[in-house]
Amino acid sequence: MRYQINGYTDMYTVISNERKIGGAVEAGLIRLRSGEEFANAVLTRLEMSGAQFCSLGFVTEEGKRLIVHINDISMIADAVHVNVCDLRNEVMRAEKMAERLKRLKRLCQLNEGSCTPTFREEALLLAEDIGFDVAREHVDLSFLPQTENARVVRIA
């Protein structure tokens, strides 16, 4: 787990900056006003109209994609920003892992023979997101530092 989500603004920030910061937002439970409950839902969209949030898109454990109006949400419990490899929703974990792995392969292919700091930073983020073991199975990551568990976070 990277960190706990405290509100719609946090969700919006993570979802809109997903490519830069990696990971995904997963809610332990989303309950609608109708009483329907969805465990381990991965949030995919949070849309605004003007300055107000209006709809939320998410994927259920069964792979069902739902878009609901904010007013139809009764509760979102245990929303967290997690690495893709740590998602409990298996459908979205497989989908996002494939997407990130494809991007990592393409990134390494385009930067073959060149190891710029920007390339290393993005490759490290992708490898961390999908898990170093999985990434190493598909791509040569010998150019990355061996400090897998030490995550550097820039505050300013």
C-alpha positions in Angstrom: 0.0 0.0 0.0 1.3 3.4 -0.9 -1.1 5.5 1.1 -4.7 5.9 2.4 -7.1 8.0 0.3 -8.9 10.6 2.3 -11.5 12.0 -0.2 -12.5 12.6 -3.7 -9.7 15.1 -4.2 -7.1 12.5 -3.4 -8.8 10.0 -5.7 -9.0 12.6 -8.5 -5.3 13.4 -8.1 -4.2 9.8 -8.3 -6.4 8.9 -11.2 -5.5 11.9 -13.3 -1.7 11.5 -12.6 -1.7 7.7 -12.9 1.0 7.6 -15.6 3.3 9.9 -13.6 2.9 8.3 -10.2 1.8 4.8 -11.0 -0.4 2.5 -9.0 -4.2 2.5 -8.9 -7.0 3.4 -6.4 -8.8 0.4 -5.0 -11.7 0.6 -2.6 -12.3 -2.2 -0.1 -16.1 -1.6 -0.5 -18.3 0.7 -2.5 -22.0 0.8 -1.4 -24.6 2.5 -3.5 -27.8 4.2 -2.2 -29.7 1.3 -3.7 -27.9 -1.1 -1.3 -25.7 -2.7 -3.9 -22.2 -3.4 -2.6 -19.0 -3.9 -4.6 -15.9 -5.3 -2.9 -12.4 -4.5 -4.2 -13.6 -2.0 -6.8 -10.8 -0.3 -8.8 -11.6 3.4 -9.5 -10.9 4.3 -13.1 -12.6 7.7 -13.6 -13.7 10.6 -11.4 -15.3 13.3 -13.5 -16.0 16.9 -12.6 -18.5 19.4 -13.9 -17.3 22.8 -13.2 -15.8 22.6 -9.7 -17.9 19.7 -8.4 -17.4 16.0 -8.8 -20.3 14.5 -10.7 -19.6 10.8 -11.6 -17.4 7.9 -10.6 -16.3 5.1 -12.8 -15.0 1.8 -11.4 -14.5 -1.9 -12.2 -15.9 -4.7 -10.0 -14.2 -7.9 -9.2 -16.3 -9.6 -11.9 -14.9 -7.1 -14.5 -18.1 -5.2 -14.7 -17.5 -1.5 -15.5 -19.9 0.9 -13.8 -20.3 4.7 -13.9 -22.4 6.1 -11.1 -23.5 9.6 -10.2 -21.8 10.9 -7.1 -25.2 11.3 -5.4 -25.8 7.6 -5.8 -22.8 6.6 -3.7 -23.7 5.8 -0.1 -20.2 4.9 1.1 -16.6 4.2 -0.2 -14.7 2.3 2.4 -10.9 1.6 2.7 -9.9 3.4 -0.5 -6.1 3.1 -0.9 -3.5 4.0 -3.5 -1.7 0.7 -4.2 0.9 -0.7 -6.7 -0.7 -2.6 -9.6 0.9 -5.8 -8.4 -0.9 -5.4 -5.0 -4.4 -5.0 -6.4 -6.9 -7.5 -4.9 -9.2 -7.1 -7.9 -7.7 -9.8 -10.1 -9.4 -8.6 -13.3 -8.0 -5.1 -13.0 -4.6 -6.4 -11.8 -4.2 -8.5 -15.0 -5.4 -5.7 -17.2 -3.2 -3.0 -15.6 -0.2 -5.4 -15.4 -0.4 -6.1 -19.1 -0.8 -2.4 -19.9 2.2 -1.4 -17.7 4.3 -4.3 -19.0 3.6 -3.3 -22.6 4.6 0.3 -21.8 7.8 -0.9 -20.1 8.8 -3.1 -23.1 8.2 -0.3 -25.5 10.1 2.2 -23.3 13.1 -0.1 -23.2 12.9 -0.8 -26.9 12.9 3.0 -27.7 15.7 3.8 -25.3 17.9 0.8 -26.2 21.6 1.9 -25.9 20.7 5.1 -24.1 20.3 5.3 -20.4 19.1 8.8 -19.5 18.0 9.7 -15.9 14.4 10.3 -17.2 14.3 6.8 -18.8 15.7 5.2 -15.7 13.2 7.0 -13.5 10.2 5.9 -15.6 11.4 2.4 -16.0 11.9 2.1 -12.2 8.4 3.4 -11.6 6.9 0.9 -14.0 9.0 -2.0 -12.7 8.0 -1.1 -9.1 4.4 -0.9 -10.1 4.2 -4.3 -11.7 6.7 -5.9 -9.4 10.4 -6.4 -10.1 10.1 -10.2 -10.5 7.5 -9.9 -13.2 9.4 -7.0 -15.0 12.7 -9.0 -15.0 11.0 -12.0 -16.6 10.1 -9.8 -19.7 12.7 -7.0 -19.8 16.5 -6.7 -19.0 16.6 -4.3 -16.0 20.3 -4.4 -15.4 20.5 -0.6 -15.8 18.4 -0.1 -12.7 19.8 0.3 -9.2 19.5 -2.8 -7.1 17.7 -1.0 -4.3 14.3 -2.5 -5.0 12.6 -1.8 -1.7 13.9 1.7 -1.1 11.4 4.1 -2.7 12.5 7.7 -2.9 9.7 10.2 -2.7 10.3 13.8 -3.6 8.5 16.3 -1.5 9.6 19.4 -3.2 
